[in-house]
């Protein structure tokens, strides 16, 4: 996992959707964006429970496809995301959470976004340390 998170070798997981498609939970993708900076923080998933929690508490919550349970971002780390607005796409099959992060870093790797590398000439390079 360390090499995947900290390395520069491009090894994209094109099987992710296939792996989570077998989960017997209904969910949709959620793009999460910092409303103040415009940075996309990460992409996650929400089911009915996560959406209801988010709306009722003004805190971003998701459905963890890895643990198959409700994931309230920051519940253990303190890096909560205050929910400002939820937008729905044209086909009503994905959401956009506009949030304000409590702390500077939204990614578990201690970076402001999970998108901290970019592809340049088929190689990856770091954008954020």
N, C-alpha and C positions, 0 to 999 in steps of 0.2 A: 504494500500500500504506500509506503514511503516513496518508492521510486515513481509511482503513479502521481502522487501529489507534489513531489518536489523535483522530479526529474524533468529532462527536456526531450526525452524520447517520445515521439508521437505514437500513441497506441490507443486510439479512440475505441470506446466500447459501443459498437453498433448493435449489440445484442440487448442493451438495457431494456428497451420497450418490450421485446419478446419475453424477457425474464419476468417483468412485472405484469404482463398481460394475463398470466395464469393466476394471479391473485383474485380471490373471489370477492373483492371489494370494488365497488364502483367509485372511480375517481377521475379527475381531470387535471391537466397541467396548470401550474401557476407560475407565471413569471413574477419575480419580486424586484421592484425598482425603488431606489432611494429617491423620494420625491424632491429632496433638496438639491441633490447633485446630478440626478438623472442616471446614475450608474445602475446597471442591471446587477443585482447582487447574486442571484442564483435562480434556478428553476426547480420547482418542487411539484407536489401533487396535493390536491384537496379532495376529500370526500364530503358527504353531507355533514358529518360530525365536525370536521375541521372548519368548514365554512361557517357553521353555526357558532362554534367557539369564537372564531375570528370576529364575526359580526357582534356577538354579545359582549365581548371583552375588549374590543379595539386593540387586540394583540394578534399578530400573524401566527396562525396555526396551520398545520399541514397533516397529511396522512403519510406516515413513513412507510414506503414500499419495501424497505429493508427489514424493519422490525414488525411491520403489519400492525401499527398502532398509531394513536394520535400523537403528533409531535408538535409541542408548543415551543417554538424557537426561543431559546434562551431560558427555558425553565430550569435547567441545571447550570448553565454557564453565566446567566445574567445578561446575555446579549440579546435581549428581547427586541422585537420590531414593533413599534407602535403603528397600528393600522390607521391610515388617513383616509383611504378610499379603495374600493374594489371596483374594477372595471371588467366588463364581460365582452368577449369578442363577438364578431358578427354571427358566427355559427353557434354560439353559446356552448362551445366545447373547450374553452380555456379561459383563465382568469388572469388579471394583472392586479397584484397587490401593490399599492403605492404606500410606502412605509417611511418611518423615521427610525433609524437604528439608535438604540440606547447608547451603545458604545461605538467606537470608531470602526471596529472590524466585525463584519457580518459572517465571514468564512471561518470554519473551524481550524483553518491553517493560520489564523491570526492575520488575515489580510482584509482590506475593506470590501472585497468582492470575491466570489469564487472564480471569476474570470480574470485571473492574474497572469495568464500566459497568452501569447498570440502565436499564430503560425506565420512564419516568414520563410519563403522559399522551401517549403516542406520540412522545416525545422521549427521547433518551438523556442520561444525566448520569453523571459520574464518581463512583465510590465510593472508589477509590484513585487519587490523583494521577495 
